[in-house]
Amino acid sequence: MQIILISSRLAKARSLSLSFTHLLASLAVGALVLVLLTGALYWISLRFASEIRIPVIQDLVLAAQKSEADRSRQFVQQNLNAMAVKIGEMQAQLTRLDALGERLSSMAGLRPQEFRFSEPPGLGGAASTLLPPQNLSLSQFSARVDSLSREMEARTDLLGVLEAQLFEQAVKKKALPTMMPVNAPFNASGFGYRIDPFTGQQAMHEGIDFITDTGTPVVAAAGGVVQFAGFHPQYGNMIDIDHGNELLTRYAHLSKLAVKEGDLVQRGRRIGDSGSTGRSTGPHLHFEVRFRGAPQNPAKFLLAQSPPQPLARRK
């Protein structure tokens, strides 16, 4: 390639000869200079933008920084909102656990001061000298919150099962005839074989007798449903109460009935008055406990709840 130079200052025209190699070298040098100038300008704008105060560069840098800060702030806020929801759910679970713990302690017969569910437990201990303390990252903190939430849900379910079992035991316990049916000691005649007062022969006495005055209130030894309330040739005025699980109590020789068949009675409710009706030698209450129709010693049930009382000798 030849380049002819013509000028008024020159006596004659001059020509320059450029090869392809010279052209490539010129382009390479120009590109290198352009890159170096661009890099230098970018570094100067970042390093000394606040000092040399180039408005255009300052605006670009500030816009980039603001955009990055906005994205970071939005990301952090989204995570904070998600964790706030989790913490709210955990607080609600803690409230339910506190109420459930108080119910369980009450059902188990524990004193309230032994388990203070509303107060945080005391924690402490010396810091480890082998491993330095480390701050949790956002992902680690979120994982801990999720794990703690799942553990609280699992414990809530377990405590719920425990509450159901304790409630079932409490219901069964209330269905056991452990309450004294009358305010009197059972010292007339105990459970087992005795001399029958009418025949003089040895016979099985299927309950226990309470010596009482006529008209003494008689109460249900446990909650249940009245299965029979009426007159029996031998028991006189009699009441049978079904407590479920094939367990039944019988109250005989009553002077008055205060319930009827089908009535649902609670433990301790007055069901009648003692007397001397039927096959009886005097005012008293005959009390029986039957399981699957077979007579059981009522003293075993009554002594499980009441303080021991002297039993009558078998006659």
C-alpha atoms as one frame of an Amber mdcrd trajectory, in Angstrom:
protein
   0.000   0.000   0.000   1.317   3.443  -0.966   0.246   6.772   0.564   1.024
   9.994  -1.460   1.479  13.157   0.622   0.833  16.508  -1.153   1.418  19.837
   0.604   2.181  23.478  -0.336   5.165  23.367   1.956   6.694  20.497   0.022
   8.501  21.114  -3.265   7.215  17.860  -4.621   4.860  15.085  -3.618   6.123
  12.333  -1.419   4.922   8.761  -1.189   4.989   6.277   1.744   4.895   2.551
   1.281   2.984   0.550   4.054   2.988  -3.182   4.109   0.211  -5.383   5.565
   2.416  -6.050   8.589   2.683  -2.312   9.318  -1.111  -2.027   9.142  -1.727
  -4.888  11.597   0.867  -3.492  13.989  -0.775  -0.072  13.904  -4.199  -1.563
  14.625  -2.820  -3.637  17.512  -1.096  -0.623  19.042  -4.265   1.445  18.710
  -6.399  -1.236  20.346  -3.909  -1.648  23.194  -3.833   2.091  23.821  -7.655
   2.174  23.842  -7.872  -0.664  26.361  -5.269   0.929  28.618  -7.023   4.276
  28.525 -10.379   2.681  29.293  -8.968   0.705  32.238  -7.169   3.712  33.595
 -10.293   5.838  33.343 -12.406   3.177  35.131  -9.862   2.801  37.941  -9.588
   6.551  38.366 -13.382   6.867  38.445 -13.670   4.265  41.201 -10.668   5.365
  43.221 -10.908   9.125  42.982 -14.517   9.727  41.948 -15.309  11.517  45.220
 -12.178  13.660  44.959 -12.134  14.675  41.333 -15.959  14.962  41.361 -16.783
  13.932  37.838 -20.584  14.244  37.803 -21.311  11.606  35.182 -19.033   8.978
  36.718 -20.305   9.774  40.200 -23.886   9.305  39.087 -23.097   5.963  37.463
 -21.246   4.673  40.536 -23.937   5.843  42.941 -26.681   4.327  40.808 -24.881
   0.977  40.733 -24.286   1.057  44.492 -27.887   2.013  45.216 -29.233  -0.742
  42.995 -27.043  -3.334  44.727 -28.012  -2.012  48.161 -31.707  -2.141  47.239
 -31.414  -5.734  46.078 -29.581  -6.718  49.279 -32.108  -4.885  51.437 -35.017
  -6.529  49.635 -33.447  -9.982  50.021 -32.840  -9.464  53.742 -36.351  -8.088
  54.266 -37.921 -11.098  52.544 -35.978 -13.456  54.788 -36.893 -11.415  57.873
 -40.568 -11.563  56.925 -40.402 -15.321  56.461 -38.629 -15.776  59.805 -41.127
 -13.451  61.512 -43.937 -15.724  60.338 -42.040 -18.754  61.649 -41.408 -17.070
  65.000 -45.100 -16.166  65.253 -46.064 -19.787  64.650 -43.545 -20.941  67.263
 -44.900 -18.445  69.808 -48.391 -19.810  69.225 -47.050 -23.350  69.683 -45.332
 -22.316  72.915 -48.613 -20.897  74.207 -50.350 -24.184  73.439 -47.507 -26.116
  75.074 -47.760 -23.962  78.217 -51.497 -24.604  78.483 -51.026 -28.301  77.733
 -48.237 -28.580  80.320 -50.396 -26.973  82.985 -53.256 -29.370  82.215 -50.924
 -32.371  82.311 -49.357 -31.310  85.612 -52.835 -30.851  87.076 -53.988 -34.252
  85.805 -50.823 -35.892  87.133 -51.341 -34.303  90.562 -48.233 -32.122  90.417
 -48.064 -28.760  92.153 -47.945 -25.694  89.863 -44.706 -24.415  91.431 -42.894
 -27.615  90.452 -43.294 -26.905  86.740 -43.284 -23.267  85.673 -44.037 -23.481
  81.974 -44.276 -19.726  81.405 -40.699 -19.088  82.579 -37.621 -19.893  80.453
 -35.322 -22.572  81.880 -32.005 -21.532  83.402 -29.020 -22.106  81.105 -25.297
 -21.520  81.547 -21.822 -22.992  81.386 -18.271 -21.949  80.607 -17.345 -20.939
  77.060 -15.265 -23.408  75.082 -11.567 -22.564  74.822 -10.923 -25.003  71.966
 -13.291 -23.578  69.373 -13.809 -19.833  68.991 -17.418 -18.566  68.854 -18.851
 -18.231  65.369 -21.735 -16.150  64.100 -24.565 -17.947  62.329 -25.141 -17.185
  58.694 -28.612 -16.338  57.445 -29.071 -19.799  55.937 -27.886 -21.501  59.147
 -30.224 -19.376  61.263 -33.171 -20.194  58.990 -32.329 -23.904  59.157 -32.199
 -23.754  62.975 -35.605 -22.060  63.104 -37.138 -24.702  60.802 -35.616 -27.530
  62.839 -36.845 -26.047  66.110 -40.342 -25.598  64.673 -40.479 -29.262  63.612
 -39.276 -30.400  67.044 -41.947 -28.314  68.768 -44.648 -29.820  66.564 -43.426
 -33.345  67.358 -43.390 -32.642  71.105 -46.851 -31.115  70.923 -48.146 -34.308
  69.300 -46.465 -36.484  71.957 -47.856 -34.379  74.795 -51.284 -34.584  73.168
 -51.105 -38.377  73.200 -49.975 -38.280  76.838 -52.878 -36.002  77.731 -55.332
 -38.402  76.094 -53.883 -41.323  78.055 -53.990 -39.415  81.344 -57.561 -38.344
  80.636 -58.530 -41.946  79.908 -56.928 -43.072  83.162 -58.698 -40.298  85.072
 -62.055 -41.321  83.569 -61.450 -44.971  84.439 -60.412 -43.976  87.955 -63.611
 -41.994  88.439 -65.561 -45.021  87.226 -64.100 -47.168  90.008 -66.314 -47.405
  93.132 -63.789 -46.007  95.599 -66.077 -43.468  97.307 -67.881 -44.419 100.519
 -71.582 -44.819  99.652 -72.730 -43.709 103.091 -71.226 -41.770 105.973 -70.793
 -44.761 108.256 -68.197 -47.493 108.925 -68.797 -50.933 107.429 -68.640 -52.870
 110.697 -71.809 -54.907 110.534 -70.862 -57.796 108.260 -67.969 -58.233 105.848
 -67.559 -59.929 102.488 -67.342 -63.741 102.427 -68.879 -66.708 104.165 -70.879
 -66.087 107.365 -73.708 -67.546 109.423 -76.985 -66.476 107.808 -79.057 -64.561
 110.405 -82.308 -66.108 109.157 -81.352 -69.779 108.529 -78.408 -70.164 110.906
 -76.466 -71.892 108.148 -73.172 -70.863 106.582 -73.791 -68.790 103.471 -71.915
 -66.474 101.155 -72.332 -62.741 101.912 -71.691 -61.026  98.578 -71.223 -57.496
  99.905 -70.541 -55.464 103.026 -73.033 -53.891 105.436 -72.998 -50.362 106.852
 -74.908 -49.801 110.112 -76.922 -46.603 109.653 -80.117 -44.998 110.840 -83.104
 -45.106 108.536 -83.084 -42.121 106.169 -79.293 -41.694 106.005 -78.360 -40.378
 102.523 -76.759 -42.941 100.184 -74.532 -41.686  97.347 -73.099 -43.282  94.197
 -69.638 -44.720  94.827 -68.701 -43.861  91.216 -70.252 -42.290  88.147 -72.404
 -44.404  85.869 -75.883 -45.202  84.553 -78.712 -46.535  86.724 -79.415 -50.040
  85.432 -82.109 -50.960  87.951 -84.076 -48.992  90.529 -86.962 -50.799  92.192
 -88.058 -53.465  94.666 -86.395 -56.877  94.974 -87.853 -59.669  97.170 -84.582
 -60.203  99.060 -82.731 -56.898  98.611 -85.798 -54.726  99.162 -85.562 -51.328
  97.519 -82.440 -51.723  95.407 -80.369 -49.698  92.944 -77.854 -51.115  90.457
 -75.440 -48.677  88.753 -73.455 -49.690  85.672 -70.004 -48.022  85.613 -68.881
 -49.455  82.289 -66.229 -52.088  81.605 -68.661 -54.688  83.041 -68.392 -53.143
  86.525 -71.564 -52.708  88.621 -72.406 -51.535  92.162 -75.533 -52.488  94.135
 -77.218 -50.589  96.989 -79.848 -52.600  98.872 -82.456 -52.373 101.695 -83.105
 -48.700 100.943 -86.049 -46.864 102.444 -86.292 -44.415  99.544 -85.137 -44.254
  95.916 -84.009 -40.895  94.466 -83.160 -42.072  90.922 -84.823 -44.104  88.185
 -83.613 -46.505  85.529 -81.590 -44.806  82.775 -80.474 -41.861  84.914 -76.873
 -40.742  84.491 -75.412 -40.195  87.958 -72.152 -38.588  88.952 -69.782 -39.760
  91.605 -71.062 -38.669  95.034 -74.652 -37.923  93.913 -77.415 -38.873  96.354
 -79.358 -41.830  94.959 -81.539 -42.765  97.939 -81.821 -43.242 101.719 -80.840
 -46.221 103.831 -83.497 -48.402 105.489 -84.487 -51.984 106.311 -86.591 -53.204
 103.402 -86.519 -56.736 102.031 -84.640 -59.528 103.808 -83.149 -57.450 106.594
 -82.918 -57.594 110.386 -82.532 -53.832 110.905 -81.594 -50.493 109.358 -78.392
 -50.740 107.339 -76.986 -50.396 103.799 -75.934 -53.491 101.892 -73.287 -52.564
  99.277 -71.965 -54.842  96.534 -69.426 -54.573  93.707 -69.779 -56.971  90.772
 -67.438 -57.534  87.838 -68.894 -59.485  84.905 -71.652 -60.577  87.242 -69.292
 -62.075  89.846 -69.243 -60.508  93.331 -66.039 -58.723  94.377 -64.939 -57.624
  97.820 -66.028 -53.946  98.000 -63.466 -53.254 100.726 -60.631 -53.559  98.173
 -62.122 -50.661  96.226 -63.106 -48.508  99.202 -59.813 -48.929 101.046 -57.903
 -47.900  97.899 -59.293 -44.374  98.363 -60.417 -44.118 101.964 -58.324 -44.589
 105.129 -58.422 -48.130 106.551 -61.418 -48.902 108.748 -62.013 -51.973 110.913
 -63.973 -54.718 109.173 -66.651 -56.727 110.908 -65.920 -60.263 111.905 -67.622
 -62.902 109.840 -70.470 -64.432 111.815
